[in-house]
Amino acid sequence: MPTISAFYGILIQIFWREHGPAHFHALYAEHEALIDIRALAVIEGSLPRRGLALVLEWASEHRAELMEDWDLCTRMQTPKKIAPLS
């Protein structure tokens, strides 16, 4: 489960061999949410409102990179790190 980015105490991870839709995991304290990359919507779990807003802002800025990492992971290749939210 590679961590591809981290900011404000939030970890962003993409797992190998996961099935669609294309998504990433956002972990914040005891919370975890799966975020659809294309729709930028929570498909499972939850985050506190402020944490979710930060994750969605970051994902919006890095959607193309997230899709590249998703494609790498589906081919069992190591995803690239993505810059944190600044």
ZALUM-872257 format. One record per residue: x, y, z of N, C-alpha, C in turn; chain; residue in one letter. Coordinates in steps of 0.2 Angstrom, whole numbers, plus 5000, padded with zeros to 4 digits. Each point is the difference from the previous one (the first is absolute). Layout:
<rs>
<r n_x="X" n_y="Y" n_z="Z" ca_x="X" ca_y="Y" ca_z="Z" c_x="X" c_y="Y" c_z="Z" chain="A" resn="a"/>
...
</rs>
This chain:
<rs>
<r n_x="5004" n_y="4994" n_z="5000" ca_x="4996" ca_y="5006" ca_z="5000" c_x="5004" c_y="5006" c_z="5000" chain="A" resn="m"/>
<r n_x="5003" n_y="5002" n_z="4994" ca_x="5004" ca_y="5006" ca_z="5000" c_x="4997" c_y="5006" c_z="5002" chain="A" resn="p"/>
<r n_x="5003" n_y="5004" n_z="5004" ca_x="4998" ca_y="5007" ca_z="5002" c_x="5003" c_y="5004" c_z="4994" chain="A" resn="t"/>
<r n_x="4995" n_y="5004" n_z="4996" ca_x="5003" ca_y="5004" ca_z="4995" c_x="5000" c_y="5007" c_z="5002" chain="A" resn="i"/>
<r n_x="4997" n_y="5002" n_z="5005" ca_x="5000" ca_y="5007" ca_z="5002" c_x="4998" c_y="5000" c_z="5008" chain="A" resn="s"/>
<r n_x="5002" n_y="5006" n_z="5003" ca_x="4998" ca_y="5001" ca_z="5007" c_x="5000" c_y="5008" c_z="5001" chain="A" resn="a"/>
<r n_x="4994" n_y="5002" n_z="5003" ca_x="5000" ca_y="5007" ca_z="5002" c_x="4995" c_y="5001" c_z="5006" chain="A" resn="f"/>
<r n_x="5001" n_y="5005" n_z="5004" ca_x="4996" ca_y="5001" ca_z="5006" c_x="4998" c_y="4994" c_z="5004" chain="A" resn="y"/>
<r n_x="5004" n_y="4995" n_z="5000" ca_x="4998" ca_y="4994" ca_z="5004" c_x="4996" c_y="4995" c_z="4996" chain="A" resn="g"/>
<r n_x="4999" n_y="5001" n_z="4994" ca_x="4996" ca_y="4996" ca_z="4995" c_x="5005" c_y="4996" c_z="4996" chain="A" resn="i"/>
<r n_x="4999" n_y="4994" n_z="5000" ca_x="5004" ca_y="4995" ca_z="4995" c_x="4996" c_y="4998" c_z="4994" chain="A" resn="l"/>
<r n_x="5003" n_y="5000" n_z="4994" ca_x="4996" ca_y="4998" ca_z="4994" c_x="5004" c_y="4994" c_z="4998" chain="A" resn="i"/>
<r n_x="4996" n_y="4995" n_z="4999" ca_x="5003" ca_y="4993" ca_z="4998" c_x="4996" c_y="4998" c_z="4994" chain="A" resn="q"/>
<r n_x="5003" n_y="4996" n_z="4996" ca_x="4997" ca_y="4996" ca_z="4994" c_x="5003" c_y="4993" c_z="5001" chain="A" resn="i"/>
<r n_x="4995" n_y="4995" n_z="5000" ca_x="5002" ca_y="4993" ca_z="5001" c_x="5001" c_y="4996" c_z="4993" chain="A" resn="f"/>
<r n_x="5004" n_y="4995" n_z="5000" ca_x="5001" ca_y="4996" ca_z="4994" c_x="4994" c_y="4995" c_z="5000" chain="A" resn="w"/>
<r n_x="4998" n_y="4998" n_z="4994" ca_x="4995" ca_y="4995" ca_z="4998" c_x="4993" c_y="5002" c_z="5003" chain="A" resn="r"/>
<r n_x="4999" n_y="5006" n_z="5000" ca_x="4993" ca_y="5002" ca_z="5002" c_x="4996" c_y="5000" c_z="4994" chain="A" resn="e"/>
<r n_x="4993" n_y="4999" n_z="5001" ca_x="4996" ca_y="5001" ca_z="4994" c_x="4997" c_y="5007" c_z="5000" chain="A" resn="h"/>
<r n_x="4997" n_y="5001" n_z="4994" ca_x="4997" ca_y="5007" ca_z="4999" c_x="4994" c_y="5001" c_z="5004" chain="A" resn="g"/>
<r n_x="4998" n_y="5006" n_z="5000" ca_x="5002" ca_y="5006" ca_z="4996" c_x="5007" c_y="5002" c_z="5003" chain="A" resn="p"/>
<r n_x="5004" n_y="5004" n_z="4995" ca_x="5006" ca_y="5002" ca_z="5002" c_x="4999" c_y="5005" c_z="5007" chain="A" resn="a"/>
<r n_x="5004" n_y="4998" n_z="5005" ca_x="4999" ca_y="5004" ca_z="5006" c_x="5007" c_y="5000" c_z="5004" chain="A" resn="h"/>
<r n_x="5000" n_y="5004" n_z="5005" ca_x="5005" ca_y="5000" ca_z="5005" c_x="4997" c_y="5000" c_z="5007" chain="A" resn="f"/>
<r n_x="5005" n_y="4998" n_z="5005" ca_x="4998" ca_y="5000" ca_z="5007" c_x="5002" c_y="5006" c_z="5003" chain="A" resn="h"/>
<r n_x="4996" n_y="5004" n_z="5004" ca_x="5002" ca_y="5005" ca_z="5004" c_x="5000" c_y="4998" c_z="5008" chain="A" resn="a"/>
<r n_x="5005" n_y="5001" n_z="5003" ca_x="5000" ca_y="4998" ca_z="5008" c_x="5001" c_y="5006" c_z="5004" chain="A" resn="l"/>
<r n_x="4996" n_y="5001" n_z="5005" ca_x="5001" ca_y="5006" ca_z="5004" c_x="4998" c_y="4998" c_z="5007" chain="A" resn="y"/>
<r n_x="5005" n_y="4999" n_z="5005" ca_x="4999" ca_y="4998" ca_z="5006" c_x="4996" c_y="4993" c_z="5000" chain="A" resn="a"/>
<r n_x="4995" n_y="4999" n_z="5003" ca_x="4996" ca_y="4993" ca_z="5000" c_x="4995" c_y="5000" c_z="4994" chain="A" resn="e"/>
<r n_x="5000" n_y="5005" n_z="4996" ca_x="4996" ca_y="5000" ca_z="4994" c_x="5003" c_y="4998" c_z="4994" chain="A" resn="h"/>
<r n_x="4996" n_y="4997" n_z="4995" ca_x="5002" ca_y="4998" ca_z="4994" c_x="4995" c_y="5000" c_z="4995" chain="A" resn="e"/>
<r n_x="5001" n_y="5003" n_z="4994" ca_x="4995" ca_y="5001" ca_z="4994" c_x="5004" c_y="4997" c_z="4994" chain="A" resn="a"/>
<r n_x="4996" n_y="4997" n_z="4996" ca_x="5002" ca_y="4998" ca_z="4993" c_x="4997" c_y="5006" c_z="4995" chain="A" resn="l"/>
<r n_x="5004" n_y="5003" n_z="4996" ca_x="4998" ca_y="5006" ca_z="4996" c_x="5000" c_y="4998" c_z="4993" chain="A" resn="i"/>
<r n_x="4995" n_y="5000" n_z="4996" ca_x="5000" ca_y="4999" ca_z="4993" c_x="5004" c_y="5005" c_z="4996" chain="A" resn="d"/>
<r n_x="5005" n_y="4998" n_z="4996" ca_x="5004" ca_y="5005" ca_z="4997" c_x="4996" c_y="5005" c_z="4995" chain="A" resn="i"/>
<r n_x="4996" n_y="4996" n_z="4996" ca_x="4997" ca_y="5004" ca_z="4995" c_x="4994" c_y="5004" c_z="5002" chain="A" resn="r"/>
<r n_x="4996" n_y="4998" n_z="5005" ca_x="4995" ca_y="5004" ca_z="5003" c_x="5002" c_y="5004" c_z="5005" chain="A" resn="a"/>
<r n_x="5005" n_y="4999" n_z="5003" ca_x="5002" ca_y="5003" ca_z="5007" c_x="4995" c_y="5000" c_z="5005" chain="A" resn="l"/>
<r n_x="4998" n_y="4994" n_z="5001" ca_x="4994" ca_y="4999" ca_z="5005" c_x="5002" c_y="4994" c_z="5004" chain="A" resn="a"/>
<r n_x="4998" n_y="5000" n_z="5006" ca_x="5001" ca_y="4995" ca_z="5005" c_x="4996" c_y="4994" c_z="4998" chain="A" resn="v"/>
<r n_x="5003" n_y="4994" n_z="4999" ca_x="4996" ca_y="4994" ca_z="4998" c_x="5000" c_y="4995" c_z="5006" chain="A" resn="i"/>
<r n_x="5004" n_y="5001" n_z="5005" ca_x="4999" ca_y="4996" ca_z="5006" c_x="5004" c_y="5004" c_z="5006" chain="A" resn="e"/>
<r n_x="4997" n_y="4999" n_z="5006" ca_x="5003" ca_y="5003" ca_z="5006" c_x="4999" c_y="5007" c_z="5001" chain="A" resn="g"/>
<r n_x="5003" n_y="5004" n_z="5004" ca_x="4999" ca_y="5007" ca_z="5001" c_x="5006" c_y="5003" c_z="5003" chain="A" resn="s"/>
<r n_x="5001" n_y="5007" n_z="4999" ca_x="5005" ca_y="5004" ca_z="5004" c_x="4996" c_y="5006" c_z="5003" chain="A" resn="l"/>
<r n_x="5003" n_y="5003" n_z="5005" ca_x="4997" ca_y="5006" ca_z="5002" c_x="5000" c_y="5005" c_z="4995" chain="A" resn="p"/>
<r n_x="4995" n_y="5005" n_z="5000" ca_x="4998" ca_y="5004" ca_z="4995" c_x="5006" c_y="5004" c_z="4997" chain="A" resn="r"/>
<r n_x="5004" n_y="5003" n_z="5005" ca_x="5006" ca_y="5004" ca_z="4998" c_x="5005" c_y="4995" c_z="4996" chain="A" resn="r"/>
<r n_x="5002" n_y="4994" n_z="5003" ca_x="5004" ca_y="4996" ca_z="4997" c_x="4998" c_y="4998" c_z="4993" chain="A" resn="g"/>
<r n_x="4994" n_y="4999" n_z="4999" ca_x="4997" ca_y="4998" ca_z="4993" c_x="5001" c_y="5006" c_z="4996" chain="A" resn="l"/>
<r n_x="4999" n_y="5006" n_z="5002" ca_x="5000" ca_y="5006" ca_z="4996" c_x="5008" c_y="5000" c_z="4997" chain="A" resn="a"/>
<r n_x="5004" n_y="4999" n_z="5005" ca_x="5007" ca_y="5000" ca_z="4998" c_x="5002" c_y="4995" c_z="4995" chain="A" resn="l"/>
<r n_x="4998" n_y="4994" n_z="5001" ca_x="5001" ca_y="4994" ca_z="4996" c_x="4997" c_y="5002" c_z="4993" chain="A" resn="v"/>
<r n_x="4994" n_y="5002" n_z="4999" ca_x="4997" ca_y="5001" ca_z="4994" c_x="5004" c_y="5006" c_z="4996" chain="A" resn="l"/>
<r n_x="5002" n_y="5005" n_z="5004" ca_x="5004" ca_y="5005" ca_z="4997" c_x="5006" c_y="4998" c_z="4997" chain="A" resn="e"/>
<r n_x="5004" n_y="4996" n_z="5003" ca_x="5006" ca_y="4997" ca_z="4998" c_x="4999" c_y="4995" c_z="4994" chain="A" resn="w"/>
<r n_x="4995" n_y="4996" n_z="5000" ca_x="4998" ca_y="4995" ca_z="4995" c_x="4998" c_y="5004" c_z="4994" chain="A" resn="a"/>
<r n_x="4997" n_y="5005" n_z="5000" ca_x="4998" ca_y="5004" ca_z="4994" c_x="5006" c_y="5003" c_z="4997" chain="A" resn="s"/>
<r n_x="5005" n_y="5002" n_z="5004" ca_x="5006" ca_y="5003" ca_z="4997" c_x="5005" c_y="4994" c_z="4997" chain="A" resn="e"/>
<r n_x="4999" n_y="4994" n_z="5002" ca_x="5004" ca_y="4995" ca_z="4998" c_x="4997" c_y="4994" c_z="4997" chain="A" resn="h"/>
<r n_x="4994" n_y="5001" n_z="4997" ca_x="4996" ca_y="4995" ca_z="4997" c_x="5004" c_y="4996" c_z="4995" chain="A" resn="r"/>
<r n_x="5003" n_y="5003" n_z="4995" ca_x="5004" ca_y="4997" ca_z="4995" c_x="5005" c_y="4995" c_z="5003" chain="A" resn="a"/>
<r n_x="5004" n_y="5003" n_z="5005" ca_x="5005" ca_y="4996" ca_z="5003" c_x="4997" c_y="4994" c_z="5004" chain="A" resn="e"/>
<r n_x="4994" n_y="5001" n_z="5003" ca_x="4997" ca_y="4994" ca_z="5003" c_x="4998" c_y="4995" c_z="4995" chain="A" resn="l"/>
<r n_x="4998" n_y="5002" n_z="4995" ca_x="4998" ca_y="4995" ca_z="4995" c_x="5006" c_y="4996" c_z="4997" chain="A" resn="m"/>
<r n_x="5006" n_y="5003" n_z="4999" ca_x="5006" ca_y="4997" ca_z="4998" c_x="5002" c_y="4995" c_z="5006" chain="A" resn="e"/>
<r n_x="4999" n_y="5002" n_z="5006" ca_x="5002" ca_y="4996" ca_z="5005" c_x="4995" c_y="4994" c_z="5001" chain="A" resn="d"/>
<r n_x="4994" n_y="5001" n_z="4999" ca_x="4995" ca_y="4994" ca_z="4999" c_x="5002" c_y="4995" c_z="4995" chain="A" resn="w"/>
<r n_x="5002" n_y="5003" n_z="4994" ca_x="5002" ca_y="4995" ca_z="4995" c_x="5006" c_y="4996" c_z="5001" chain="A" resn="d"/>
<r n_x="5005" n_y="5004" n_z="5003" ca_x="5006" ca_y="4996" ca_z="5003" c_x="4999" c_y="4995" c_z="5004" chain="A" resn="l"/>
<r n_x="4995" n_y="5001" n_z="5005" ca_x="4999" ca_y="4995" ca_z="5005" c_x="4996" c_y="4994" c_z="4997" chain="A" resn="c"/>
<r n_x="4996" n_y="5001" n_z="4995" ca_x="4996" ca_y="4995" ca_z="4997" c_x="5005" c_y="4995" c_z="4996" chain="A" resn="t"/>
<r n_x="5006" n_y="5003" n_z="4999" ca_x="5005" ca_y="4996" ca_z="4996" c_x="5005" c_y="4998" c_z="5005" chain="A" resn="r"/>
<r n_x="4999" n_y="5000" n_z="5007" ca_x="5004" ca_y="4998" ca_z="5005" c_x="5007" c_y="5004" c_z="5000" chain="A" resn="m"/>
<r n_x="5000" n_y="5006" n_z="4998" ca_x="5006" ca_y="5004" ca_z="5000" c_x="4999" c_y="5005" c_z="5005" chain="A" resn="q"/>
<r n_x="5006" n_y="5003" n_z="5003" ca_x="5000" ca_y="5004" ca_z="5005" c_x="4997" c_y="5007" c_z="4998" chain="A" resn="t"/>
<r n_x="4995" n_y="5003" n_z="5004" ca_x="4997" ca_y="5007" ca_z="4998" c_x="5006" c_y="5005" c_z="5002" chain="A" resn="p"/>
<r n_x="4999" n_y="5006" n_z="4996" ca_x="5004" ca_y="5005" ca_z="5002" c_x="4997" c_y="5005" c_z="5005" chain="A" resn="k"/>
<r n_x="5005" n_y="5003" n_z="5004" ca_x="4998" ca_y="5005" ca_z="5005" c_x="4996" c_y="5006" c_z="4997" chain="A" resn="k"/>
<r n_x="4996" n_y="5002" n_z="5003" ca_x="4996" ca_y="5006" ca_z="4998" c_x="5001" c_y="5006" c_z="5005" chain="A" resn="i"/>
<r n_x="5001" n_y="5006" n_z="4998" ca_x="5002" ca_y="5006" ca_z="5004" c_x="4994" c_y="5000" c_z="5005" chain="A" resn="a"/>
<r n_x="5001" n_y="5002" n_z="5006" ca_x="4995" ca_y="5001" ca_z="5005" c_x="4996" c_y="5007" c_z="4999" chain="A" resn="p"/>
<r n_x="4994" n_y="5001" n_z="5003" ca_x="4997" ca_y="5006" ca_z="5000" c_x="5004" c_y="5005" c_z="5003" chain="A" resn="l"/>
<r n_x="5001" n_y="5006" n_z="4996" ca_x="5004" ca_y="5005" ca_z="5003" c_x="4996" c_y="5006" c_z="5002" chain="A" resn="s"/>
</rs>
